[in-house]
Amino acid sequence: MSTFGDDADDGGGRFKPRSYVITRGRTKSTVDLPLETLVKVTPQGVSAAPRLALERKKIVSLCSSPISIAEVSAHLSVPLGVARVLVGDMTEEGYLTSFKPQHAMDGERPDLKLLERVLNGLQAL
């Protein structure tokens, strides 16, 4: 099974673009969002959904309720960095709202138990 990172047939006769095509060659967004940040679609994102590119449209549908960036990455089968760029851009454009964990706002390191829960959740997907 291929991923968005592969430039190969996805089994359905469609080709998926490489990661650098999806992010337009960028590896970072102007919005710094930790992987455990929760994101949710805004009314503006819902109304823009029909006009959005495939990956962005899928992000809007995933974010109808709060979901972490790590989960977005897993559901889209894209590398975490790609998900962070897409979600960061969409947050900056007003399509998503983000809820950063308290440690990210304080400049502290993330709680180890939180990281373990995120890892366990990703492995369960």
C-alpha positions as CSV (number, residue, x, y, z in Angstrom):
1,M,0.0,0.0,0.0
2,S,1.5,3.3,-1.0
3,T,1.3,6.6,1.0
4,F,1.1,10.2,0.0
5,G,4.9,10.2,0.1
6,D,5.1,7.7,-2.7
7,D,4.6,8.7,-6.3
8,A,2.9,5.4,-7.2
9,D,-0.5,3.9,-7.9
10,D,-2.6,3.7,-4.8
11,G,-4.4,0.6,-5.9
12,G,-7.4,2.5,-7.2
13,G,-5.7,3.6,-10.4
14,R,-4.8,7.1,-9.0
15,F,-1.3,8.4,-8.4
16,K,-0.6,10.1,-5.1
17,P,1.7,13.1,-5.1
18,R,5.0,13.2,-3.2
19,S,5.1,15.0,0.1
20,Y,7.0,18.0,-1.2
21,V,4.2,18.6,-3.8
22,I,1.5,18.6,-1.1
23,T,3.5,21.2,1.0
24,R,4.8,23.1,-2.0
25,G,8.4,22.2,-1.0
26,R,8.1,23.6,2.5
27,T,9.1,21.6,5.6
28,K,7.7,24.1,8.2
29,S,4.6,26.3,8.5
30,T,4.7,29.8,9.9
31,V,2.5,28.5,12.7
32,D,4.4,26.3,15.2
33,L,2.1,23.5,16.4
34,P,3.3,20.6,18.5
35,L,2.1,17.2,17.3
36,E,-0.3,16.8,20.3
37,T,-2.1,20.1,19.4
38,L,-5.8,19.6,19.0
39,V,-7.4,21.2,15.9
40,K,-11.0,21.7,14.9
41,V,-12.6,23.0,11.8
42,T,-14.1,26.5,11.9
43,P,-17.3,27.7,10.1
44,Q,-15.0,29.3,7.5
45,G,-13.3,26.0,6.9
46,V,-16.6,24.2,6.5
47,S,-17.8,26.7,3.9
48,A,-14.4,26.6,2.0
49,A,-14.3,22.7,2.0
50,P,-15.8,22.3,-1.5
51,R,-13.0,24.5,-3.0
52,L,-10.1,22.9,-1.1
53,A,-7.5,20.5,-2.5
54,L,-8.0,16.8,-1.7
55,E,-5.8,16.6,1.4
56,R,-7.2,19.8,2.9
57,K,-10.8,18.7,2.2
58,K,-10.0,15.5,4.1
59,I,-8.5,17.4,7.0
60,V,-11.7,19.5,7.2
61,S,-13.8,16.3,7.4
62,L,-11.5,14.8,10.0
63,C,-11.6,17.9,12.2
64,S,-15.3,18.1,12.8
65,S,-14.5,17.3,16.4
66,P,-11.1,18.1,18.0
67,I,-8.3,15.8,16.8
68,S,-4.5,15.9,17.3
69,I,-2.1,16.7,14.5
70,A,-0.6,13.3,15.0
71,E,-4.0,11.7,14.3
72,V,-4.4,13.8,11.2
73,S,-1.1,12.5,10.0
74,A,-2.1,8.9,10.6
75,H,-5.5,9.2,9.0
76,L,-4.0,10.9,5.9
77,S,-1.1,8.4,5.7
78,V,1.3,11.3,5.4
79,P,4.5,12.1,7.4
80,L,4.0,14.1,10.6
81,G,5.9,17.1,9.1
82,V,3.5,17.2,6.1
83,A,0.5,17.2,8.4
84,R,2.0,20.0,10.5
85,V,2.6,22.1,7.5
86,L,-1.0,21.6,6.1
87,V,-2.6,22.1,9.5
88,G,-0.5,25.1,10.3
89,D,-1.4,26.7,7.0
90,M,-5.1,25.9,7.4
91,T,-5.0,27.4,10.9
92,E,-3.3,30.6,9.6
93,E,-6.0,30.8,6.9
94,G,-8.8,30.6,9.5
95,Y,-10.0,27.1,8.3
96,L,-9.0,25.4,11.6
97,T,-8.7,26.5,15.2
98,S,-6.0,25.1,17.4
99,F,-5.9,24.2,21.0
100,K,-2.3,24.0,22.1
101,P,-1.4,22.0,25.2
102,Q,-0.6,24.0,28.3
103,H,3.1,23.1,28.2
104,A,3.5,24.5,24.7
105,M,2.1,27.9,25.8
106,D,4.4,27.9,28.9
107,G,7.5,26.8,26.9
108,E,7.9,23.7,29.0
109,R,8.6,20.2,27.8
110,P,5.6,17.9,27.1
111,D,4.5,15.5,29.8
112,L,6.0,12.0,29.3
113,K,2.6,10.4,30.0
114,L,1.0,12.5,27.4
115,L,3.6,11.5,24.8
116,E,3.1,7.9,25.7
117,R,-0.7,8.2,25.2
118,V,-0.2,9.8,21.8
119,L,2.2,7.1,20.8
120,N,-0.2,4.4,22.0
121,G,-3.0,6.1,20.1
122,L,-1.0,6.2,16.9
123,Q,0.0,2.5,17.2
124,A,-3.7,1.6,17.7
125,L,-4.5,3.3,14.3
